Amino acid sequence: MPASFDAVRPGLGGQYRGMKTVCLFLASAAFAYLYYERFWRWRDCIEASASSCRTEDGSNLTSGGQLWGIIAAVFLLLALRSLVKARKQ
């Protein structure tokens, strides 16, 4: 096995890092959207009922929707780290 991606395809390493960074940002955006839809938009209803909230479409939302925000933050930090590393090289 080659030691790095650059050893297999010279010149494509920067593109690979760029694609990785874009994918991480897209994942962060997707989880941020889930956080907004599953928690932030309904936070007043969830807080008022002290456990869960029923939406118009029948979904049962709980405060566990905050988890999507944590996942979004992790992917955002990974994307920023990848961006900084790509800028240094």
Secondary structure as the mmCIF struct_conf table of DSSP 4:
data_model
#
loop_
_struct_conf.conf_type_id
_struct_conf.id
_struct_conf.beg_label_comp_id
_struct_conf.beg_label_asym_id
_struct_conf.beg_label_seq_id
_struct_conf.end_label_comp_id
_struct_conf.end_label_asym_id
_struct_conf.end_label_seq_id
BEND BEND1 ALA A 3 SER A 4
HELX_RH_AL_P HELX_RH_AL_P1 PHE A 5 VAL A 8
BEND BEND2 ARG A 9 ARG A 9
TURN_TY1_P TURN_TY1_P1 PRO A 10 GLY A 11
HELX_RH_AL_P HELX_RH_AL_P2 GLY A 13 ARG A 38
TURN_TY1_P TURN_TY1_P2 PHE A 39 PHE A 39
HELX_RH_3T_P HELX_RH_3T_P1 TRP A 40 TRP A 42
HELX_RH_AL_P HELX_RH_AL_P3 ARG A 43 SER A 49
BEND BEND3 ALA A 50 SER A 51
STRN STRN1 SER A 52 ARG A 54
TURN_TY1_P TURN_TY1_P3 GLU A 56 ASP A 57
BEND BEND4 GLY A 58 GLY A 58
STRN STRN2 ASN A 60 THR A 62
HELX_RH_3T_P HELX_RH_3T_P2 SER A 63 GLY A 65
HELX_RH_AL_P HELX_RH_AL_P4 GLN A 66 LYS A 88
#
